[in-house]
Amino acid sequence: MKIVAISDQLFSKCTRPNELLDNTNRRPYVVILKLEYKSEKYDFAIPFRSNISGSVGQDLYFPLPPTSKTKTGNKAGLHLVKMFPVDKQYFEKFHIASGSSYELNSKIIHKKVKELVLKCQTYLTRVEAGALISFRVDIDQIITDLNL
């Protein structure tokens, strides 16, 4: 598990499957190595989000402390619905400033990494089984676009 930015190259190669977040502000991602999806192992990038709708179920995000940008009624966390497969060639260094919310979140994630991996794998199993999840990334299209 590591925190990285994702290069613009990945976003330009994708045919913009529904709901893939844009990369306009070098959003940081947590990368979890080797999750199973359709009997194959892939690395997945999960975006940090500071304003996940309050109506999103707990099974669709990994909670983190609110940031200064989190609006009342919203949640902060890693948004599983927006996770996507990625290859390490698209990883870019993401600087984590001392005392930043990312430093705190990194510590929380490292302490709860097993819980996060289980939550991600459970989510992927649901997607694979055909669960209807609103606003989710089209994982299969990204696998095709990136030749993973």
N, C-alpha and C positions, 0 to 999 in steps of 0.2 A: 504494500500500500504506500502510495506517495501522493504528494500534492504537486500538480503541474499546471501549466497553461497548455492549450492545444493550438498548434500552428494553423494559420489561415489556409494552408495547403489542404488540410483535411476538409475544411468547409467548402473550398472551391471544387473539390472532387465529388462531393456529394450532390445528388440531384435535388437537394433540399427536401428530404423526406419530411412529412408533416411533423411539425413541432420541434425540429432540431433548433436549439437556441443559436442565435448568431454570435459572432466572436468580436463584436465591435469594441469591447472594453477589456479584452484579454482576461476573461472570466477564469478563475481558478477551478480546477476539477480535482476530485480525489480519484485516483486510478487504483482499481482493485484488479489484481492479476489473477487470471485463470478462473473465471466463473464459467459454469457450463450453460450452454444454450443450444438446444437441438443437437445434443450428443457431441458437441464440439466445445473446446475451451477457448475463451476469448478474454482479452483484457477489456475492462469497461471503464469509461470515464463518467463520473457522476458530478454534476455541477453544484456548487454552493449557491444557495438562493436565500436572499434576505426577506423576500415577500411571497411566501407560499400561501395561497388562499387558506383562510381559516376553515373552509369546508373540506379540505383535502384530508382523506383518511390517514390514520397513523401508519397504515401498511404501505403508504405510497411515499413516505419521506423518512429520513433519519433526523430526529430533532437535534438542534444545536441552540445555544443561547441566542436570543435576539440581538441584532446589531443596531447601531444608531439609525440605520435605514429601514428597519422593520416597522411597518405601519401597524397601528392599533388593530387588533383582530386577526392579523396575519401571523405566520410562523416563519422561523428561520431554520434552515437545515440543508441536508443533501436531498435533492429531489429525484427520487428513483424513476419517476415517469419520464424524465429528461435524460436518463443515462443512455449511453450508446457505446458500441464496440469501437476499439481504437487500437492502432499498432504503435509501438514505441517510437517509430520514426517521426510521429507527429507530436511527441512530447517536447515542450519547451520549459526552460527553467522558470519557476514562479518564485519571486523573492517574497519571503515572509518576514515582515518587519517585527522587530522585538516589541512586545507589548500590544501587538495588533490582535484583532478578533481572530484572524487566521492562525496566529500562534496558539491562542487558547483553544480554538476548534481542533487544531492538529493534536494537541494533547488529549482532548476528549476522544477523538477518533482512535488514537493509538490505544487508549485504555479500553475502548469498546469495539475493537476491530472485529472480534468474532461475532458480536451481535450485528454489526453492519454487514458483514459478509453473508450471514444467514438471512438477513432481511433482503439483501440484493438477490440472493439465489432464489428465495421464495418468490420474489417479484418476477424474476425471469421465468420461473416454472409456470406461473400464472399466464404470462404473455405467450409462452410456448403452447399452452393448453387452449389458447384462443380467447382468454378473458377480454371483455370489452372494457378498456380503460381509457377514459377521455384524455385527450391531449398528449398521448404518449408518442414517443419517437418511434419511427418505423425501423426497427432494428434490422430486419431482413434486407431492406433496401440499402442500408449503410454497409452491411456485409458485402452485398453485391457491388456497390459503388467503389469500395476500397479493396476489393479482391481479397478479402480476409479468409 
